[in-house]
């Protein structure tokens, strides 16, 4: 079995720091990141896809209602229909990750 690697989780604050190292202030970097995330969210909320060539594609898929089961008591229950976001990795990102 392969030994687990020590991984660093990069969140929003760390992304802001990375963006700020490219000549932007932290405030400008945070505003830029917030604007990009808001634009992606708004586009997906309207049911549209977001395709960033080389990076990937965010897509909204509809999951119809279905019957589920309560694991505690086995009772059948109705799971409501919902929209989900999926992400397909672009070729450039896939290549960069697999170097």
ZIHUSUL-V897750 format. One record per backbone hydrogen bond with DSSP energy under -1.0 kcal/mol. CO is the residue of the C=O (numbers start at 1). NH is the residue of the N-H. If there is no record, write none. Layout:
co: {CO	CO}
nh: {NH	NH}
This chain:
co: {11	12	13	14	15	16	19	25	26	27	28	29	30	31	32	33	34	35	36	37	38	39	40	41	42	43	44	50	52	52	54	55	56	57	58	59	61	63	66	68	70	75	77	79	82	84	86	88	90	91	92	93	94}
nh: {15	16	17	18	19	20	22	29	30	31	32	33	34	35	36	37	38	39	40	41	42	43	44	45	46	48	47	58	55	56	93	90	52	88	50	86	84	82	79	77	74	70	68	66	63	61	59	57	94	95	96	97	98}
